[in-house]
Amino acid sequence: MKKKDFFIGVFATLVIQILIFFIIFINAWNIVCFNKEINTDVAVLEGWMCDHSIKEAADYIIKNNIKTVFISGNHINKQKKFFPKDNYAQLGEILLKNELKGYIC
């Protein structure tokens, strides 16, 4: 067997494996990354969102008549003295309630 034939075989095998990997990856990504809106009355939010995201979330809640909101958040470790609560979920709840004042209790 010649060296040239060997390298062509190895190269072809690598190209086929890479193509198979990308085909599987793209299909798996489409399953994991769900980008369609669904009709629901529940929203799940991150507690550490920035101010404009809190505003957008409040607008979304009002527009879509969301009944239940779950807010996740980690424990606040740094600069804790500046925050009224112990974790980002509680902080996000305060900010969201302020944004939705008059809409929900």
C-alpha positions as CSV (number, residue, x, y, z in Angstrom):
1,M,0.0,0.0,0.0
2,K,1.4,3.4,-0.9
3,K,1.7,6.3,1.5
4,K,-0.5,8.4,-0.7
5,D,-3.4,5.9,-0.6
6,F,-3.0,5.6,3.1
7,F,-3.3,9.3,3.7
8,I,-6.3,9.6,1.3
9,G,-8.0,6.9,3.3
10,V,-7.3,8.5,6.6
11,F,-8.4,11.9,5.3
12,A,-11.6,10.5,3.8
13,T,-12.4,8.7,7.1
14,L,-11.9,11.9,9.1
15,V,-14.1,13.9,6.7
16,I,-16.9,11.4,7.0
17,Q,-16.6,11.3,10.8
18,I,-16.7,15.1,11.0
19,L,-19.7,15.3,8.7
20,I,-21.5,12.6,10.8
21,F,-20.6,14.5,14.0
22,F,-22.1,17.8,12.6
23,I,-25.2,16.1,11.4
24,I,-25.8,14.6,14.8
25,F,-24.9,17.8,16.6
26,I,-27.2,20.0,14.5
27,N,-30.1,17.6,15.0
28,A,-29.4,17.4,18.8
29,W,-29.2,21.1,19.0
30,N,-32.6,21.5,17.4
31,I,-34.1,19.2,20.0
32,V,-32.4,20.9,22.9
33,C,-32.8,24.5,21.7
34,F,-36.6,25.0,21.6
35,N,-37.3,28.4,20.0
36,K,-41.0,28.4,19.6
37,E,-43.5,30.1,21.9
38,I,-45.9,27.8,23.6
39,N,-49.3,28.7,25.1
40,T,-49.0,28.6,28.9
41,D,-49.8,30.6,32.0
42,V,-46.5,29.9,33.7
43,A,-43.2,31.8,33.3
44,V,-39.8,30.9,34.6
45,L,-37.3,33.7,35.1
46,E,-33.8,34.2,36.3
47,G,-33.5,36.4,39.4
48,W,-30.3,38.1,38.4
49,M,-31.7,39.7,35.2
50,C,-30.8,43.3,34.4
51,D,-33.2,46.1,34.6
52,H,-34.4,46.2,31.0
53,S,-35.0,42.4,31.1
54,I,-37.1,42.8,34.2
55,K,-39.2,45.4,32.2
56,E,-39.5,43.0,29.2
57,A,-40.5,40.1,31.5
58,A,-43.2,42.3,33.1
59,D,-44.5,43.3,29.7
60,Y,-44.5,39.7,28.7
61,I,-46.4,38.7,31.8
62,I,-49.1,41.3,31.3
63,K,-49.4,40.7,27.5
64,N,-49.7,36.9,27.8
65,N,-51.8,36.9,31.0
66,I,-49.3,34.8,32.9
67,K,-50.8,33.5,36.2
68,T,-47.7,31.9,37.8
69,V,-44.1,33.0,37.8
70,F,-41.2,31.0,39.1
71,I,-37.9,32.9,39.8
72,S,-34.7,31.1,40.2
73,G,-31.6,32.6,41.8
74,N,-28.3,31.7,43.5
75,H,-27.1,32.9,46.9
76,I,-25.7,36.4,46.9
77,N,-22.1,36.3,48.1
78,K,-20.4,39.4,47.0
79,Q,-21.5,42.9,48.2
80,K,-24.3,41.4,50.1
81,K,-24.8,44.6,52.2
82,F,-26.2,46.4,49.1
83,F,-29.1,43.9,48.6
84,P,-32.2,43.6,50.7
85,K,-32.4,39.8,50.3
86,D,-30.1,36.8,50.6
87,N,-30.5,35.5,47.0
88,Y,-31.2,36.6,43.5
89,A,-34.6,34.9,43.4
90,Q,-35.8,37.1,46.2
91,L,-34.2,40.2,44.7
92,G,-35.8,39.4,41.3
93,E,-39.2,39.0,42.9
94,I,-38.9,42.5,44.5
95,L,-37.9,44.0,41.2
96,L,-40.6,42.3,39.2
97,K,-43.3,43.2,41.8
98,N,-42.1,46.8,41.6
99,E,-42.4,46.7,37.8
100,L,-45.8,45.0,37.9
101,K,-47.2,47.4,40.6
102,G,-50.9,47.8,40.1
103,Y,-51.1,44.6,38.0
104,I,-50.5,41.9,40.6
105,C,-50.3,41.8,44.4
